[in-house]
Amino acid sequence: MRPMSSVSRLALLIGVVLMGAAVYGIFVLMRDDTSDPAPDARAYLADWSDGDWDAMADRVVDPPDAFADTHQAVVDDLAVGEATYELDSVDRGGDTAVARYHAALQLTGLGRWDYDGTLSLTKEGDEWLVDWSPSTIHP
């Protein structure tokens, strides 16, 4: 048996490396996307609790021009003194998800008002964005 030449060994090594890279690439492309929409939903709800309409709009798919005005009108019309929005659960199906939240609003002169709502989420790149509609504010 003849010993392998250095060119043959180099060709074999390159072949093994390319085969390994191909197998790795196949597994990477076939794996399920495991990104979690919950952190992005929580961030949106935290911005909402803070009344930061601009930060909220940055987390929305194509926010309407009146996005901030619509949210501020709710605060003004209901005389909301304080509001908190907390994530309850998230159901994901591919590149869409539904996040359930609980709202607790302190209405000036009326007291506390609680309700539950949902956020529709869409995956865009590495982020989950809210697919906003007026029913996002209140079902």
Buried (B, 14 or more C-beta within 10 A) or exposed (E): EEEEEEEEEEEEEEEEEEEEEEEEEEEEEEEEEEBEBBEBBBBBBBBBBEBBBEBBBBBBBEBEEEBBEBBEEBBEEBEBEEBBBEBEEBEBEEEBBBBBBBBBBBBEEEEEEEEEBBBBBBBEEEBBBBBBEEEBBEE
